[in-house]
Amino acid sequence: MCGGSRLEALRIVVRPGRNSGRPAGLGAARCPDTLHAAHRKAGPRALATVDELKAEIAIELDLLQQVVNELEVLRRDVAAREPTVREKTAAAAFLAQFYTGIENILNA
């Protein structure tokens, strides 16, 4: 486990500089034991305070913005040519990351 509360686990995972060359949170594991598996096993999670929810959502929104930024860079890189399979796969992975971020906000 990453330790502490769900919010603390998110803070630990999104610390800048953990994955050199990549923005924090992109392609990085989000400590599933703490964030997801634990509350699935235990049933419904305890209610979070409004401030905790705001903080969790703010973190997710920051991560979503990073994903959008990466997609914009990728789009600019391939604007004048057909994207390679690798670039298409990267775009699909970013789209999946974005979808997951939206799910995380809706489940907060």
C-alpha positions as CSV (number, residue, x, y, z in Angstrom):
1,M,0.0,0.0,0.0
2,C,1.1,3.6,-0.6
3,G,-0.1,4.5,2.9
4,G,-2.4,7.0,4.4
5,S,-5.7,8.1,3.0
6,R,-6.8,8.0,-0.6
7,L,-6.0,11.7,-0.9
8,E,-2.5,11.2,0.5
9,A,-2.0,8.3,-1.9
10,L,-2.9,10.6,-4.8
11,R,-0.6,13.3,-3.6
12,I,2.3,10.8,-3.4
13,V,1.6,9.4,-6.9
14,V,1.4,12.8,-8.6
15,R,4.6,14.3,-7.2
16,P,6.5,15.8,-10.1
17,G,9.8,14.2,-11.1
18,R,8.9,10.6,-10.2
19,N,9.0,9.5,-13.9
20,S,11.8,11.4,-15.6
21,G,10.9,12.8,-19.0
22,R,7.1,12.5,-18.4
23,P,4.6,14.6,-16.6
24,A,3.6,13.1,-13.2
25,G,0.6,10.8,-13.5
26,L,0.9,10.0,-17.3
27,G,1.4,6.3,-17.6
28,A,2.3,6.1,-13.9
29,A,0.6,3.6,-11.7
30,R,-1.9,5.2,-9.4
31,C,-1.3,2.7,-6.5
32,P,-4.3,0.6,-7.2
33,D,-4.1,-1.2,-3.8
34,T,-4.8,2.0,-2.0
35,L,-7.1,3.8,-4.4
36,H,-9.3,1.0,-5.8
37,A,-8.9,-2.5,-4.6
38,A,-9.1,-1.7,-0.9
39,H,-12.5,0.0,-1.1
40,R,-13.9,-2.6,-3.5
41,K,-13.0,-5.3,-1.0
42,A,-14.4,-3.4,1.9
43,G,-17.6,-2.3,0.1
44,P,-18.7,1.3,0.0
45,R,-16.1,3.7,1.2
46,A,-16.5,6.2,4.0
47,L,-17.9,9.5,3.0
48,A,-15.3,12.1,2.3
49,T,-15.5,15.7,3.4
50,V,-16.2,18.4,0.8
51,D,-12.6,19.6,1.1
52,E,-11.2,16.1,0.4
53,L,-13.5,15.8,-2.6
54,K,-12.4,19.2,-3.9
55,A,-8.8,18.2,-3.5
56,E,-9.2,14.9,-5.2
57,I,-11.0,16.5,-8.1
58,A,-8.4,19.2,-8.4
59,I,-5.7,16.6,-8.7
60,E,-7.6,14.7,-11.3
61,L,-8.3,17.9,-13.3
62,D,-4.5,18.7,-13.2
63,L,-3.8,15.2,-14.6
64,L,-6.5,15.6,-17.2
65,Q,-4.9,18.9,-18.3
66,Q,-1.5,17.2,-18.7
67,V,-3.1,14.5,-20.9
68,V,-4.7,17.2,-23.1
69,N,-1.4,19.0,-23.3
70,E,0.3,15.8,-24.5
71,L,-2.4,15.1,-27.0
72,E,-2.0,18.6,-28.4
73,V,1.7,18.1,-28.8
74,L,1.2,14.8,-30.5
75,R,-1.4,16.4,-32.8
76,R,1.0,19.1,-33.8
77,D,3.8,16.6,-34.4
78,V,1.7,14.7,-36.9
79,A,-0.3,17.6,-38.4
80,A,1.5,17.5,-41.8
81,R,1.7,13.7,-42.2
82,E,0.0,10.4,-41.5
83,P,0.7,9.3,-37.9
84,T,2.7,6.1,-37.3
85,V,1.2,3.1,-35.5
86,R,3.2,4.1,-32.5
87,E,1.8,7.6,-32.5
88,K,-1.8,6.2,-32.9
89,T,-1.2,3.9,-30.0
90,A,0.1,6.7,-27.9
91,A,-3.0,8.8,-28.7
92,A,-5.2,5.8,-27.8
93,A,-3.4,5.5,-24.5
94,F,-3.8,9.2,-23.7
95,L,-7.5,8.9,-24.6
96,A,-7.9,6.0,-22.2
97,Q,-6.0,7.9,-19.5
98,F,-8.4,10.8,-20.0
99,Y,-11.4,8.6,-19.8
100,T,-10.1,7.0,-16.6
101,G,-9.6,10.5,-15.1
102,I,-13.2,11.4,-15.8
103,E,-14.3,8.2,-14.2
104,N,-12.2,9.0,-11.2
105,I,-13.9,12.4,-10.8
106,L,-17.4,10.9,-11.2
107,N,-16.5,8.2,-8.6
108,A,-15.0,10.7,-6.1
